[in-house]
Amino acid sequence: MDVELGLIEGFFGPPWSWAERCAAIEFLGPRGYRFYLYAPKADPFLRRNWQEPHPETELAEMAAFARACRAAGVRFGIGLSPFELYLAPDAGWEKLIRAKLAWLADVGFDDLAILFDDMRGDVPHLAERQAAIVELAAQCSGNARIICCPTYYSDDPVLDRAFGARPAGYLETLGRLLDPSVEIMWTGEEVCAREFSPGHLERVSEQIGRKPFLWDNYPVNDGARMSQHLHLRAFTGRPATIGAHISAHGINVASQAVLNQIPALTLVESYGAGEVYEYGAAFARAARAVLGDDLAAQVQRDLLTLQDVGLDRLGERRAALRQRYAGVDHPAAREVVAWLDGHWAMAGEAVQTQ
């Protein structure tokens, strides 16, 4: 099944560096990943302070990365979150959108995602207001592919508890109002879906009037709960048969750019192998490809501890693990050490302010 796979840098907390982003596309581009969506929650000029221009140095770095993506045969995209713009629809919002996209035009993007995730949704005419914003963004973006992430991007009731009850018929209305060429993102039956099924995706397709663009929240490990764990295991619950029911499959990446490559490789294998995919063997192969034989064997021995126990519950094992990985000269081992030192540990307040 020929599925368009991609990387979505859409997590909370410390973002990747430009060097890490370049290394990711250099490694994963030739192995099947065809797009990169730059949308870190920590970039204030794409989210909380989106109405302000990026500093010139950051725009230059973004443009350089866009060129690196194209050189690797990878589409470069920007995820813009016009934070709660739809709460004040009569406040000259058209001028604000035009100005922002004019600032980003010199970067050169192949994809533009307008992201309404993690914002209030209990407002009148939500779908209508959001569709108008997306339509204007499309008009200002030339030939770029336009993608929209709804406020209610999953069936998960946690979204209603966090952002207000979803309006009746929200997805159907948004799908009807958006041009058929606009992609609509979806994370599944849950925000962090355990699995995707063809039947579920068919139902969502009927609601939004097109195949969903998967925003897959694995192996992302941000937030107060997930940052306690390294997400290293192979993908499961994504059978190759879902490929016929989606327009693309983007994975929200882990905070650790090198370790992220391990599960990323297994998704490629899952689609390629189909019914004969074995997630344990896929993990072992991916770990060796990313880490080399010796470090891969060590990580496999420590997998239960690294992924399942939780950073604050390691106790005496924390110091032992740190000593073990600090003695290995490999960027992935350095990521394990930084994780053990709490570099990516997040409190709930951080999510509320990014």
Buried (B, 14 or more C-beta within 10 A) or exposed (E): EEBBBBBBBBBBBBBBEBEBBBBBBEBBBEBBBBBBBBBBBBBBBBBBEBBEBBEEEBBEBBBEBBEBBBEBEBBBBBBBBBBEBBEEBEEEBBEBBBEBBEBBEEBBBBBBBBBBBBBBBEBEEBBEBBBBBBBBBBEBBEEBBBBBBBBBBBBBEEBEEEBBEBBEEBBBBBBEBBEEEBBBBBBBBBBBBEEBBBEBBBEBBEBBBBBBBBBBBBBBBBBBEBBBBBBBBBBBBBBBBBBEBBBBBBBBBBBBBBBBBBBBBBBBBBBBBEEEBEBEEBBBBBBBBBBEEEBBBBBBEBBEBBBEBEBEEBEEEBEEBBEBBBEBEBBBBBBBBBBBEEBBBBEEEBBEEB
